[in-house]
Amino acid sequence: MVNLKLAKLRDRTPVKVTIHLPPELNQALNLYAEAYRESYGEAEPVAELIPAMLASFLESDRAFVQRHRKAVRS
């Protein structure tokens, strides 16, 4: 077997999650999607923006990131 520098890719199978949103949050997400379209000239559905927003939020939480990385290494 050949030794590759690239590690085996992680599972990238999407997982469907269903949530219920209050009307105010739904409206805010739709307004954000509109602002995204105005900023970048491309419309993206809210369902496509939410995963990126969640990933960005989690990455910005330094304490979580440090705990998560420590847990993954163990």
Backbone hydrogen bonds in HBPLUS format (Angstrom, degrees):
<---DONOR---> <-ACCEPTOR-->    atom                        ^
c    i                          cat <-CA-CA->   ^        H-A-AA   ^      H-
h    n   atom  resd res      DA  || num        DHA   H-A  angle D-A-AA Bond
n    s   type  num  typ     dist DA aas  dist angle  dist       angle   num
A0025-LEU N   A0022-PRO O   3.04 MM   3  5.48 122.4  2.38 111.1 124.6     1
A0026-ASN N   A0022-PRO O   3.10 MM   4  6.40 163.0  2.13 158.9 164.3     2
A0027-GLN N   A0023-PRO O   2.93 MM   4  6.12 158.4  1.98 148.4 154.1     3
A0028-ALA N   A0024-GLU O   2.96 MM   4  6.18 155.7  2.02 142.6 149.4     4
A0029-LEU N   A0025-LEU O   2.89 MM   4  6.13 156.2  1.94 151.2 157.2     5
A0030-ASN N   A0026-ASN O   3.01 MM   4  6.26 155.2  2.07 146.9 153.6     6
A0031-LEU N   A0027-GLN O   2.92 MM   4  6.19 153.2  1.99 148.7 156.4     7
A0032-TYR N   A0028-ALA O   2.89 MM   4  6.12 148.9  1.98 143.7 152.6     8
A0033-ALA N   A0029-LEU O   2.91 MM   4  6.18 154.2  1.98 146.0 152.8     9
A0034-GLU N   A0030-ASN O   3.03 MM   4  6.29 147.9  2.14 140.6 149.1    10
A0035-ALA N   A0031-LEU O   2.92 MM   4  6.22 155.0  1.98 146.1 153.0    11
A0036-TYR N   A0032-TYR O   2.81 MM   4  6.06 150.4  1.90 148.5 157.3    12
A0037-ARG N   A0033-ALA O   3.00 MM   4  6.27 156.8  2.06 143.2 148.6    13
A0038-GLU N   A0034-GLU O   2.95 MM   4  6.26 159.8  1.99 150.6 155.9    14
A0039-SER N   A0035-ALA O   2.89 MM   4  6.04 150.7  1.97 145.0 153.1    15
A0040-TYR N   A0036-TYR O   2.86 MM   4  5.98 163.8  1.89 158.2 161.5    16
A0041-GLY N   A0037-ARG O   2.71 MM   4  5.01 134.1  1.92 138.3 145.5    17
A0048-GLU N   A0045-PRO O   2.85 MM   3  5.37 145.1  1.97 114.0 124.3    18
A0049-LEU N   A0045-PRO O   3.17 MM   4  6.57 142.8  2.32 145.5 156.4    19
A0049-LEU N   A0046-VAL O   2.97 MM   3  4.98 123.6  2.30  97.6 113.0    20
A0050-ILE N   A0046-VAL O   2.95 MM   4  6.10 157.3  2.00 166.2 169.5    21
A0053-MET N   A0049-LEU O   2.90 MM   4  6.12 154.9  1.97 156.4 164.8    22
A0054-LEU N   A0050-ILE O   2.87 MM   4  6.08 162.6  1.90 162.0 165.8    23
A0055-ALA N   A0051-PRO O   2.96 MM   4  6.11 162.3  1.99 147.1 152.2    24
A0056-SER N   A0052-ALA O   2.97 MM   4  6.08 159.2  2.01 144.5 150.2    25
A0057-PHE N   A0053-MET O   2.94 MM   4  6.13 157.4  1.99 146.1 152.6    26
A0058-LEU N   A0054-LEU O   2.91 MM   4  6.13 170.6  1.91 156.3 158.2    27
A0059-GLU N   A0055-ALA O   2.93 MM   4  6.04 159.0  1.97 147.9 154.1    28
A0060-SER N   A0056-SER O   3.02 MM   4  6.15 139.0  2.19 140.1 150.6    29
A0060-SER N   A0057-PHE O   3.11 MM   3  5.16 126.9  2.41  95.8 109.8    30
A0061-ASP N   A0058-LEU O   3.16 MM   3  5.23 151.0  2.25 101.2 109.9    31
A0064-PHE N   A0061-ASP O   3.04 MM   3  5.44 115.1  2.48 108.3 123.1    32
A0065-VAL N   A0061-ASP O   2.97 MM   4  6.23 166.9  1.98 160.4 164.7    33
A0066-GLN N   A0062-ARG O   2.95 MM   4  6.13 164.2  1.97 153.8 157.2    34
A0067-ARG N   A0063-ALA O   3.06 MM   4  6.27 163.6  2.09 148.6 153.0    35
A0068-HIS N   A0064-PHE O   2.76 MM   4  5.91 164.8  1.78 158.9 163.8    36
A0069-ARG N   A0065-VAL O   2.91 MM   4  6.05 167.1  1.93 152.4 155.7    37
A0070-LYS N   A0066-GLN O   3.05 MM   4  6.15 155.6  2.11 143.1 150.0    38
A0071-ALA N   A0067-ARG O   2.89 MM   4  6.11 156.2  1.95 149.2 155.9    39
A0072-VAL N   A0068-HIS O   2.91 MM   4  6.13 153.9  1.98 151.6 158.8    40
A0073-ARG N   A0069-ARG O   3.10 MM   4  6.26 151.9  2.18 144.0 150.4    41
A0074-SER N   A0070-LYS O   3.24 MM   4  6.45 134.4  2.46 139.0 150.2    42
A0074-SER N   A0071-ALA O   3.27 MM   3  5.23 133.5  2.50  93.1 105.2    43
